[in-house]
Amino acid sequence: MTARALPLPKLPHWRDGLTFAVVLALLLAPWPGLAATCSSAFAATLNFLGAERVLDSGVSLALEPLGKSAFQPSIHAAPLWHVFLVATNPASGASPRMAFNTRGAFYLPSATFVAFLVAARAWRWTHPRRAVLAGGIVLGSFTTLSVLVAALSFLALPAVGGISLGESTRTWLEAFFLGWFAAPGMGYAAALLAAACALLAGGGLESLALGREPVIVARK
């Protein structure tokens, strides 16, 4: 009869959980200027990447940070975290706008993912760069899709007239945005998916088996 040693997966230490909680709390703390800086950078980056454009209908689309806009009182919570999707119609001179929350769609999942990387000590993984890249792709996709769905739904409004979509299509877009991007907890869900992808890409699963006593399995 022979014995074979099988590694037992290493369970997370309580210190890892504490590290995660502390880092996340620090990142989500209401630091002065954080909201305004994040929303301004968010709008500038997306405009640079192509969000600022003139559509075939003649309506121009751009993102603008709220700043100290007179529209702030109309935002129900955390106005400085919002940016405006602004559609300008040169024919009518109208510029309808819609507020978009950058905290839930960008900062919250990003901060949660960073806290996970620090708590898991991702720099010790076999491929830390791959891990960051994989997680970044997931978070970038989540943010990009949330902006895209919100913009399409906004531009399809009759009062905006930026694009032509059927009423049912616009309703489905709104439901999709509210259910998958604006719903409470979806930012954490995106971060959890990003963490899982980072763990697989970075070789984190292999490192979980280190430092544990083996389990002896008897064989005849």
C-alpha positions in Angstrom: 0.0 0.0 0.0 1.4 3.4 -1.0 0.6 6.8 0.2 0.3 9.9 -2.0 0.4 13.4 -0.7 -2.2 15.8 -2.1 -1.9 19.6 -1.5 -4.7 21.1 0.4 -5.9 24.5 -1.0 -4.7 27.4 1.2 -7.6 29.2 2.9 -7.5 33.0 3.0 -6.0 34.4 6.2 -8.1 36.8 8.2 -5.3 39.3 7.6 -6.1 39.2 3.9 -9.7 40.0 4.6 -8.7 42.8 6.9 -6.3 44.2 4.3 -9.1 44.1 1.7 -11.5 45.9 4.0 -9.0 48.6 5.0 -7.8 49.3 1.4 -11.4 49.4 0.1 -12.5 51.7 2.9 -9.6 54.1 2.2 -10.4 54.1 -1.6 -14.1 54.7 -1.0 -13.7 57.4 1.6 -15.1 60.8 0.6 -11.7 62.4 0.0 -11.9 66.1 -1.0 -11.9 66.6 -4.7 -12.0 62.9 -5.5 -15.5 62.9 -7.1 -14.9 66.0 -9.2 -11.5 64.7 -10.4 -12.8 61.3 -11.3 -15.8 62.5 -13.2 -13.8 65.1 -15.1 -11.1 62.6 -16.0 -13.8 60.1 -17.0 -15.5 62.6 -19.4 -12.2 63.8 -20.9 -11.0 60.2 -21.5 -14.2 59.0 -23.2 -14.4 62.1 -25.3 -10.8 61.6 -26.4 -11.6 57.9 -27.2 -14.5 58.8 -29.5 -17.5 59.5 -27.4 -17.5 63.1 -28.6 -18.8 63.0 -32.1 -21.4 64.2 -34.6 -24.0 61.7 -35.5 -25.5 61.1 -39.0 -28.7 62.9 -37.7 -26.6 66.0 -37.2 -26.9 65.8 -33.4 -23.5 66.1 -31.6 -22.8 64.0 -28.5 -20.3 64.8 -25.8 -19.7 64.1 -22.1 -19.4 66.9 -19.7 -18.7 66.8 -15.9 -21.3 68.5 -13.8 -18.8 70.6 -11.9 -20.8 73.5 -10.4 -23.6 73.3 -12.9 -27.0 74.7 -12.0 -28.3 71.2 -12.7 -26.7 69.8 -9.5 -29.8 70.1 -7.3 -31.6 67.8 -9.8 -29.2 64.9 -9.1 -30.6 62.9 -6.3 -27.3 61.9 -4.7 -23.6 62.6 -5.0 -23.8 65.1 -7.9 -20.1 65.5 -8.3 -19.7 61.8 -9.3 -22.0 62.4 -12.3 -21.3 63.5 -15.8 -23.7 64.7 -18.4 -24.4 63.0 -21.7 -25.2 66.1 -23.8 -26.8 65.9 -27.2 -26.8 69.2 -29.1 -29.1 69.7 -32.1 -27.8 72.6 -34.2 -31.1 72.9 -36.1 -33.2 73.6 -33.0 -30.5 74.8 -30.7 -31.7 72.4 -28.0 -29.2 70.6 -25.8 -31.0 67.9 -23.7 -28.8 66.1 -21.3 -28.8 63.0 -19.1 -26.8 62.4 -15.9 -24.5 59.3 -15.7 -23.1 58.1 -12.4 -19.4 57.4 -12.8 -19.0 56.1 -9.2 -21.2 53.0 -9.7 -20.0 52.4 -13.3 -16.3 53.0 -12.9 -14.8 54.0 -9.6 -16.6 51.5 -7.3 -15.7 48.4 -9.3 -12.2 49.7 -9.9 -11.5 50.4 -6.3 -12.9 47.0 -5.2 -10.6 45.3 -7.8 -7.6 47.2 -6.6 -8.4 46.3 -3.0 -8.5 42.6 -4.1 -5.1 42.8 -5.8 -3.5 44.3 -2.7 -5.1 41.8 -0.3 -4.2 38.9 -2.5 -0.7 40.2 -3.1 -1.0 39.9 -6.8 2.6 40.9 -7.4 3.7 37.5 -6.0 1.6 35.6 -8.6 3.3 33.9 -11.5 1.9 36.4 -14.1 0.9 39.6 -12.3 0.7 41.7 -15.4 -1.6 39.2 -17.1 -3.8 39.3 -14.0 -4.1 43.1 -14.1 -4.7 43.1 -17.8 -7.5 40.4 -17.5 -9.2 42.3 -14.7 -8.8 45.6 -16.5 -10.5 44.2 -19.6 -13.5 43.0 -17.6 -13.9 46.3 -15.8 -13.3 48.3 -19.0 -16.0 46.2 -20.7 -18.4 46.8 -17.9 -17.9 50.6 -17.9 -17.9 50.8 -21.7 -21.1 48.8 -22.1 -22.8 50.8 -19.4 -22.0 54.1 -21.1 -22.9 52.7 -24.5 -26.3 51.4 -23.4 -27.1 54.6 -21.5 -26.1 56.7 -24.6 -28.2 54.7 -27.0 -31.2 54.9 -24.8 -30.7 58.6 -24.4 -30.2 59.4 -28.0 -33.2 57.3 -29.0 -35.6 59.5 -27.0 -38.0 61.5 -29.2 -37.0 64.7 -27.5 -33.3 64.1 -28.5 -33.7 62.5 -31.9 -30.1 61.4 -32.2 -30.8 57.9 -33.5 -33.9 56.1 -34.7 -34.9 53.0 -32.6 -38.3 51.4 -32.1 -40.1 52.1 -28.9 -39.8 48.5 -27.8 -36.0 48.5 -28.5 -35.6 51.7 -26.5 -37.6 50.1 -23.6 -35.4 47.0 -23.6 -32.3 49.2 -23.6 -33.6 51.1 -20.6 -34.5 47.9 -18.8 -31.1 46.4 -19.6 -29.3 49.4 -18.3 -31.3 49.6 -15.1 -31.1 45.8 -14.5 -27.5 45.1 -15.4 -25.5 48.3 -14.8 -27.4 50.7 -12.6 -28.8 48.1 -10.2 -27.3 48.2 -6.7 -24.4 45.8 -6.3 -23.6 45.4 -10.0 -20.3 47.3 -9.5 -19.3 44.8 -6.9 -20.4 41.9 -9.2 -18.2 43.3 -12.0 -15.2 43.6 -9.6 -15.8 40.0 -8.4 -15.8 38.8 -12.1 -12.7 40.8 -12.7 -11.0 39.3 -9.7 -11.8 35.7 -10.8 -10.4 36.4 -14.3 -7.3 38.0 -12.8 -6.8 35.0 -10.5 -7.0 32.6 -13.5 -4.8 34.7 -15.8 -2.2 35.4 -13.1 -1.7 31.9 -11.9 -3.2 32.7 -8.5 -4.8 29.3 -8.2 -1.4 27.6 -8.1 -0.2 29.8 -5.4 -3.2 29.0 -3.2 -1.8 25.5 -2.7 1.4 26.7 -1.1 2.2 26.7 2.6 -0.4 24.0 3.6 0.1 20.6 5.2 -0.5 17.8 2.7 -3.3 15.4 3.0 -2.2 11.7 2.9 -4.4 9.5 0.8 -3.9 5.7 1.2 -3.8 3.5 -1.9 -3.6 -0.3 -2.2 
